Amino acid sequence: MQVDTFIAVGENIHCTRIYKVGGKFVKEQPDGSWAVCYRAGDEVRKLPVPSVFVGVGDWENGKVKHCAVAIWQGNYGEGDAKAAGVDYIQQLAKRQEAAGATYLDINVDEFSTDVAERARLIQWTVKVTQEAVSIPMSIDSSNEEILKAGLEACDTGRNRPMVNSVSLERQDAIAVAAEHNAVVIASAAGESGLPANTDERMANLDRLVPMLKEAGFVDADLHIDPLVFPISVDGNNGNGFIDAVASVRERFGADVHIVAGLSNVSFGMPGRKLINQVFTYMAVEKGADGGIVDPMQINAKILSGLDSESEGFKLAHALLTGEDEYGMNYIAASREGKL
């Protein structure tokens, strides 16, 4: 399948993102401190992990939120550590743009519980990111005040920013997006819960889309998210999403965009990269034209290069369609190193 365009909303500048302590990226240093190791071209650089992250919370469970570390250092660190915080965010941004990202999703919601602090930090993160790339930002928050702050920091001289996301549950975000001339990810979530099937997804969107049109949004401004749920929870979740993509395209026409957090489908499974790529391939076949993804793993070039006749592709496809019940064949192949 030839994929000419794919709207990649780069998901990597996000305070939920974690690395394993003592793993490939987070290493103990000779003086007993810790650092996140990362590349800038061929050079390996180090982002010091401040003491406030060590020995508490996630750290005790062997994890560290590396973007949060960078944002902390960029704002509260000193000297080389402060500079490393800025550089870390900018390297993440540059790599995503180089891989074909259309937008960069910025989220600081899990940095702290202080709304005023997060509003200030999302502005800092947006400004630092924009210094490194030319593509627009996607402002991602569950808090209206933080959405506003992020959008206010967006450079109006580049393409319109994005709001991630609006829904029946978050109707106030529609006005915020309209005020700041942003395009929107329009989620199929309901007012008080998530849809269980395609009919519920479409019923929610049938209410949401007219609200967006009334606020002045046209079809091309809408990036509809039918919502992806993990295949590990229910073997029919892959089919459910693919069916919803086809229904959205049929109902709302050729000019709307269809995106989603596509990597959610592989949560809890081995070989997630392959599952995510095959799932995206399947979604594009049914009318999707984008996703909230890691653009280094999913972009138009990668999708065009997938071999649908390969063993790995067929195993992932069978898993996602429910043909491989409980994923037993896929999991066995992963354990045997066949993927």
C-alpha positions in Angstrom: 0.0 0.0 0.0 1.3 3.4 -1.0 0.7 6.1 1.7 1.4 9.5 0.4 0.5 11.6 3.4 0.0 10.8 7.1 -0.8 13.3 9.8 1.6 12.3 12.6 0.9 14.1 15.9 4.2 13.4 17.6 3.6 12.1 21.1 7.0 12.1 22.6 7.1 15.5 24.6 4.8 14.2 27.3 5.2 14.0 31.0 3.7 10.5 31.1 6.6 9.1 29.1 8.8 6.8 31.2 12.1 5.1 31.0 13.3 2.2 33.2 15.8 3.1 35.9 19.0 1.3 35.2 17.9 0.5 31.7 19.2 1.5 28.3 18.6 5.2 28.8 18.8 5.9 32.6 22.2 5.0 34.0 24.0 5.5 37.3 27.0 7.7 37.0 30.5 7.2 38.7 29.6 9.7 41.4 26.4 7.8 42.3 24.1 10.3 40.6 21.8 9.3 37.7 21.4 10.7 34.2 19.2 10.2 31.2 21.5 9.4 28.2 20.4 10.6 24.8 21.8 11.2 21.4 22.2 14.4 19.4 23.4 13.1 16.1 26.4 10.8 16.8 27.0 12.4 20.2 25.8 10.9 23.4 24.7 13.5 25.9 23.5 13.3 29.5 20.5 14.9 31.3 21.1 14.8 35.1 18.2 13.4 37.1 17.6 15.8 40.0 17.4 14.4 43.5 13.7 15.3 43.8 13.0 12.4 41.3 15.2 9.8 43.0 13.9 7.4 45.7 10.3 8.5 45.6 7.1 7.7 43.6 7.8 6.2 40.2 11.5 5.8 41.0 10.7 3.2 43.7 8.9 1.2 40.9 11.9 1.4 38.7 10.6 4.2 36.4 11.3 7.9 35.7 9.4 10.4 33.7 12.2 11.6 31.5 10.4 14.6 29.9 9.4 15.8 33.4 13.1 15.6 34.3 14.0 17.7 31.4 11.3 20.3 32.1 12.4 20.4 35.8 16.0 21.0 34.9 15.1 23.6 32.3 13.2 25.6 34.8 14.7 24.8 38.2 18.2 23.5 37.4 21.4 25.5 37.1 24.3 25.7 34.7 24.9 22.6 32.5 21.9 20.8 34.0 19.6 23.6 33.0 21.0 23.7 29.5 20.6 19.9 29.2 16.9 20.2 30.1 16.4 22.6 27.2 18.5 20.5 24.8 16.7 17.3 25.7 13.3 18.8 24.8 14.7 20.3 21.6 16.4 17.1 20.5 13.1 15.2 21.0 11.4 17.8 18.9 14.0 17.8 16.1 13.9 14.0 15.8 10.2 14.0 15.5 10.1 16.7 12.9 12.8 15.0 10.9 10.8 11.7 10.9 7.8 13.5 9.4 5.7 14.8 12.3 3.0 17.2 11.3 2.3 18.5 14.9 4.2 18.0 18.2 1.9 17.1 21.1 2.9 18.9 24.3 1.6 17.7 27.7 2.7 18.6 31.2 -0.3 17.4 33.1 1.6 14.9 35.2 4.4 17.2 36.1 2.7 18.3 39.3 -0.7 19.0 40.8 -0.2 22.8 40.8 -2.3 24.2 38.0 -0.5 27.5 38.0 2.9 25.8 37.7 1.7 23.6 34.9 0.3 26.6 33.0 3.7 28.3 33.2 5.6 25.1 32.3 3.5 24.3 29.2 4.3 27.8 28.0 8.0 27.3 28.6 7.9 23.9 26.9 6.0 25.2 23.9 8.5 28.2 23.5 11.5 25.9 23.8 10.1 23.4 21.4 9.2 26.1 18.8 12.8 27.4 18.9 13.9 24.0 17.5 11.3 23.2 14.8 9.1 24.9 12.3 5.9 22.7 12.6 2.9 23.7 14.8 2.2 22.5 18.3 -0.7 20.3 19.6 -1.7 21.4 23.1 -2.7 18.5 25.2 -4.3 18.9 28.6 -7.4 17.9 30.5 -7.4 21.4 32.1 -8.9 24.4 30.3 -6.6 26.9 31.9 -3.5 24.9 30.8 -4.9 24.6 27.3 -5.3 28.4 27.1 -1.8 28.9 28.4 -0.3 26.6 25.9 -2.2 28.1 23.0 -1.2 31.6 24.0 2.4 30.5 23.7 2.0 29.1 20.1 3.6 30.9 17.3 0.9 32.4 15.1 3.3 32.7 12.2 3.3 29.0 11.4 0.4 26.6 10.6 -2.5 26.6 13.0 -2.0 24.9 16.4 -4.1 21.9 17.5 -6.1 21.2 20.6 -6.0 17.7 22.0 -8.8 17.2 22.6 -12.5 18.2 22.6 -15.3 15.9 23.4 -18.8 15.8 24.9 -17.1 15.6 28.3 -14.9 18.6 27.5 -17.2 20.9 25.6 -15.6 24.0 27.1 -12.5 23.2 25.1 -14.4 24.0 21.9 -14.6 27.7 22.7 -10.9 27.7 23.8 -9.9 26.2 20.5 -12.1 28.5 18.4 -10.7 31.6 20.3 -7.2 30.6 19.5 -7.8 29.6 15.8 -6.8 26.0 16.5 -7.8 22.8 14.7 -9.1 20.1 17.0 -8.9 16.4 17.8 -12.6 15.6 18.3 -12.9 12.6 20.6 -15.7 10.0 20.5 -15.8 10.0 24.3 -19.2 10.5 25.9 -20.1 12.9 28.7 -19.5 10.4 31.4 -17.7 7.5 29.9 -16.1 5.8 27.0 -18.1 4.2 24.1 -18.4 0.4 24.1 -19.0 -0.1 20.4 -19.2 1.7 17.0 -22.8 2.7 17.6 -21.9 4.5 20.8 -18.9 6.1 19.2 -21.0 7.4 16.3 -23.9 8.6 18.6 -21.4 10.7 20.6 -19.8 12.1 17.4 -23.3 12.9 15.9 -23.7 15.2 18.9 -20.2 16.6 19.0 -19.6 17.5 15.3 -22.6 19.8 15.1 -21.3 21.7 18.1 -18.0 22.2 16.4 -19.7 23.3 13.2 -21.7 25.8 15.1 -18.5 27.2 16.7 -17.1 27.9 13.2 -15.0 24.8 12.5 -15.2 23.3 9.0 -14.6 19.7 8.1 -10.9 20.1 7.4 -10.4 21.5 11.0 -11.7 18.3 12.5 -9.4 15.4 13.4 -11.8 12.8 14.6 -10.6 10.3 17.2 -12.8 7.1 17.3 -10.7 5.9 20.3 -8.4 2.9 20.4 -8.6 0.4 23.2 -6.1 -2.4 24.0 -6.3 -5.7 22.2 -5.0 -7.4 25.4 -8.2 -6.4 27.2 -10.6 -7.5 24.6 -9.7 -9.4 21.4 -12.4 -7.5 19.5 -11.0 -4.0 20.2 -9.0 -4.0 17.0 -12.0 -4.8 14.9 -14.1 -2.3 16.8 -11.8 0.6 16.0 -11.4 -0.4 12.4 -15.2 -0.6 12.0 -15.5 2.8 13.6 -13.0 4.3 11.2 -15.0 3.1 8.2 -18.2 4.5 9.8 -16.7 7.9 10.5 -15.4 8.2 7.0 -18.7 7.3 5.5 -20.7 9.5 7.9 -18.6 12.7 7.8 -17.1 12.6 4.4 -13.7 12.9 2.7 -12.6 16.3 4.2 -12.5 15.4 7.9 -9.3 13.8 9.2 -9.3 10.6 11.3 -6.6 10.2 13.9 -6.2 8.3 17.2 -3.8 7.2 19.8 -2.9 4.1 17.7 -0.3 2.7 20.1 -3.0 2.1 22.7 -4.0 -1.0 20.9 -0.7 -2.8 21.8 -0.7 -2.0 25.5 0.4 -5.1 27.5 1.6 -7.0 24.5 5.1 -7.9 23.3 6.5 -6.6 20.0 4.4 -3.4 20.3 6.1 -1.6 17.4 5.0 -4.2 14.9 1.5 -4.4 16.2 1.2 -0.6 16.1 2.5 -0.4 12.5 0.2 -3.1 11.2 -2.8 -1.6 13.1 -2.1 1.8 11.5 -1.8 0.1 8.1 -5.3 -1.4 8.7 -6.7 1.9 9.8 -5.4 3.8 6.8 -6.9 1.1 4.5 -10.3 2.0 6.0 -9.9 5.7 5.8 -7.8 7.0 8.6 -5.2 9.6 7.6 -3.2 10.2 10.8 -2.5 9.3 14.4 -1.1 10.4 17.7 2.1 8.4 17.3 5.9 8.2 17.6 6.8 9.4 14.1 10.1 7.5 14.3 8.0 4.3 14.2 5.0 5.3 12.2 5.0 7.7 9.2 4.1 7.6 5.6 7.4 6.1 4.4 7.3 3.3 7.0 3.7 2.4 6.2 4.4 2.3 2.5 7.3 0.0 3.1 5.4 -2.6 5.2 5.3 -6.1 3.6 1.8 -7.4 4.0 3.0 -10.9 3.0 5.7 -11.2 5.7 5.2 -13.6 8.6 5.3 -10.8 11.2 2.7 -8.8 9.4 0.4 -11.8 9.1 0.8 -12.7 12.8 0.0 -9.1 13.9 -2.9 -8.9 11.5 -4.4 -12.1 12.8 -4.0 -10.8 16.4 -5.7 -7.5 15.6 -8.6 -9.1 13.8 -9.2 -11.7 16.4 -8.3 -14.6 14.2 -5.5 -15.4 16.6 -7.7 -15.8 19.7 -6.0 -14.5 22.8 -2.9 -13.8 20.7 -1.4 -17.1 21.4 0.4 -17.5 18.1 1.7 -14.0 18.1 3.0 -14.3 21.7 4.6 -17.6 20.9 6.3 -16.2 17.9 7.6 -13.3 20.0 9.0 -15.6 22.6 10.7 -17.6 19.9 12.3 -14.5 18.4 10.4 -14.8 15.1 9.0 -11.2 15.0 
